[in-house]
């Protein structure tokens, strides 16, 4: 079994949503995730969107479209990477919110 990176939500203060250009659909995802976290009562984390090519190397948790996951991994090799395929209502968003609610480990999709 592979040893994937993981992080406890209680140790996360910011989620970076990595995107291609920093606008448009990624902003929709940021707003969607903010609403989902707020509705779930999660107030301990903030969301910020950034181009995948500009992600800081020490970023602990990145949410990124599947097509940009490898770019994010190159920029932040130690980050936990959560990917999604659909900009609206992707199951990855609910799974991420639920991890914060239950303080369950968030597991990276990439090694």
C-alpha positions as CSV (number, residue, x, y, z in Angstrom):
1,X,0.0,0.0,0.0
2,X,1.3,3.5,-0.9
3,X,2.1,5.9,1.8
4,X,0.2,9.1,0.9
5,X,0.7,12.4,2.5
6,X,-2.1,13.5,5.0
7,X,-2.9,16.4,7.3
8,X,-5.2,16.9,10.2
9,X,-7.8,19.6,9.5
10,X,-7.1,21.1,13.0
11,X,-3.6,22.0,11.9
12,X,-4.8,23.8,8.7
13,X,-5.5,27.5,8.9
14,X,-5.6,28.2,5.1
15,X,-6.6,26.2,2.0
16,X,-5.1,27.3,-1.3
17,X,-7.2,26.8,-4.3
18,X,-4.7,26.5,-7.1
19,X,-5.9,27.6,-10.5
20,X,-4.7,28.3,-14.0
21,X,-4.9,32.1,-14.1
22,X,-6.4,33.2,-10.8
23,X,-9.9,34.1,-12.1
24,X,-13.2,32.7,-13.4
25,X,-14.1,29.2,-12.5
26,X,-11.6,29.0,-9.6
27,X,-13.3,31.9,-7.9
28,X,-16.6,30.1,-8.2
29,X,-15.0,27.1,-6.4
30,X,-13.6,29.3,-3.7
31,X,-17.0,30.8,-3.1
32,X,-18.7,27.4,-3.2
33,X,-16.2,26.0,-0.6
34,X,-16.6,29.1,1.6
35,X,-20.3,28.6,1.7
36,X,-20.0,24.8,2.3
37,X,-17.6,25.4,5.2
38,X,-19.7,28.1,6.7
39,X,-22.8,26.0,6.5
40,X,-21.0,23.2,8.2
41,X,-19.9,25.6,11.0
42,X,-16.2,25.4,10.1
43,X,-14.7,28.9,10.8
44,X,-11.1,28.0,11.6
45,X,-9.9,28.0,8.0
46,X,-9.7,30.6,5.2
47,X,-9.6,30.1,1.5
48,X,-7.4,31.8,-1.0
49,X,-7.0,31.2,-4.7
50,X,-3.7,31.5,-6.5
51,X,-2.3,30.4,-9.8
52,X,-0.9,26.9,-9.6
53,X,2.5,28.1,-10.8
54,X,2.7,30.6,-7.9
55,X,1.9,28.3,-5.0
56,X,4.4,28.7,-2.2
57,X,6.6,25.7,-1.6
58,X,5.6,25.4,2.1
59,X,1.8,25.4,1.4
60,X,0.3,22.5,3.5
61,X,-3.0,22.0,1.7
62,X,-3.9,22.7,-1.9
63,X,-7.2,22.1,-3.7
64,X,-6.7,22.0,-7.5
65,X,-8.4,20.8,-10.7
66,X,-7.1,17.4,-11.7
67,X,-5.4,18.8,-14.8
68,X,-3.2,21.1,-12.7
69,X,-2.3,18.7,-9.9
70,X,1.2,17.9,-11.1
71,X,2.0,21.6,-11.5
72,X,0.9,22.1,-7.9
73,X,3.0,19.1,-6.7
74,X,6.1,20.5,-8.4
75,X,5.6,23.9,-6.7
76,X,4.7,22.4,-3.2
77,X,6.3,18.9,-3.0
78,X,5.2,18.4,0.6
79,X,1.6,19.6,0.3
80,X,-1.5,17.5,0.6
81,X,-3.1,17.8,-2.8
82,X,-6.9,17.4,-3.1
83,X,-8.1,17.3,-6.7
84,X,-11.5,17.8,-8.3
85,X,-12.8,17.2,-11.8
86,X,-16.0,19.3,-11.8
87,X,-16.1,23.0,-10.8
88,X,-19.5,22.7,-9.3
89,X,-20.7,20.0,-6.9
90,X,-17.7,17.8,-7.2
91,X,-17.8,15.1,-4.4
92,X,-14.2,16.1,-3.4
93,X,-15.6,19.4,-1.9
94,X,-18.1,17.7,0.4
95,X,-15.5,15.1,1.4
96,X,-13.1,18.0,2.3
97,X,-15.7,19.8,4.3
98,X,-16.7,16.6,6.1
99,X,-13.0,16.0,7.0
100,X,-13.0,19.4,8.7
101,X,-16.2,18.8,10.5
102,X,-15.0,15.4,11.8
103,X,-11.3,16.4,12.2
104,X,-10.5,13.3,10.0
105,X,-7.2,13.2,8.1
106,X,-7.2,14.8,4.6
107,X,-5.3,12.5,2.4
108,X,-3.4,13.6,-0.7
109,X,-4.3,12.1,-4.1
110,X,-0.6,12.4,-5.2
111,X,2.5,11.0,-3.5
